[in-house]
Amino acid sequence: MAPECSAWSLTVPRVAEIDLAAALSLPGWPPTAAATLALHQGWSPKAEAEFRAGQVWLAATRDALLVFAELSGLPRGTTATADHERLWERGDVFEIFLQAFDAGEYFEFQIAPNGCLLQLHYPEAGAPRNAGIERYVRRDRLLDAAQAINLGANYWRLAVRVPTGPLLREQLRISGAEWRVAFCRYDYRDDGRFDLSSTAALTRADFHRIGEWSRASVPGGFSRSVTPTPP
């Protein structure tokens, strides 16, 4: 039976551990059972002419969330040269937003086509961002990611493993059985402009509208052990 899934709620299947890099070369995609969400522009009655579609899949292992994405069209690149730069201003980027349900804090992960990573940990919904993001940057690596760009088939694929232990460490009463999630994209054009899209049912083009993210249920939740992420 396919996992329950809608724009607002989805049930995330439990799966075995997966070699992320090896999975990228498999003919079938995603490489395991997973709940499915589509990127769209929910804030607009009609998608922009340059909009390029994409799909995201979500699964869970014993202690991690697995995110798989296939984004149509080749990324046009990034000028980022190191982790924790303002990647969304440097070029194409895939973004993951996660909040354990009923937790105040939430996490944002940005991945550029060259592998550069930005990790942000906000202490609460509505945390101010107008003074910069430096106070929210997490430099200890919280995830493992692999990606592939297929020139012939014209897509960008990503496979990401997010251990849940670090995301739940301070949430003593929360098991991680319920999450708010959103997966988003900055898709740059050749002229420097960009198109935004998200799996969330956003009423404005603002990825941080947590109340409009999807709700993901992971039966049984997670243990609190922290599994080291490979370097």
Salt bridges, closest charged atoms under 4 A:
GLU17 OE2 - ARG161 NH2 3.20
GLU48 OE2 - ARG189 NH2 3.72
ASP63 OD2 - ARG62 NH2 3.34
ASP63 OD1 - ARG161 NH2 2.76
GLU70 OE1 - ARG157 NE 2.70
GLU85 OE1 - ARG90 NE 3.43
GLU89 OE2 - ARG86 NH2 3.03
GLU89 OE1 - ARG90 NH1 3.95
GLU105 OE1 - HIS121 NE2 2.44
GLU108 OE1 - HIS208 NE2 3.52
ASP140 OD2 - ARG138 NH2 2.77
GLU178 OE1 - ARG215 NE 3.17
ASP187 OD1 - ARG52 NH2 2.77
ASP187 OD1 - ARG76 NH1 3.82
ASP187 OD1 - ARG185 NH2 3.67
ASP190 OD1 - ARG76 NE 3.24
ASP191 OD2 - ARG193 NE 2.85
ASP195 OD1 - ARG189 NH2 2.69
ASP206 OD1 - ARG129 NH2 3.97
GLU212 OE1 - ARG209 NE 2.92
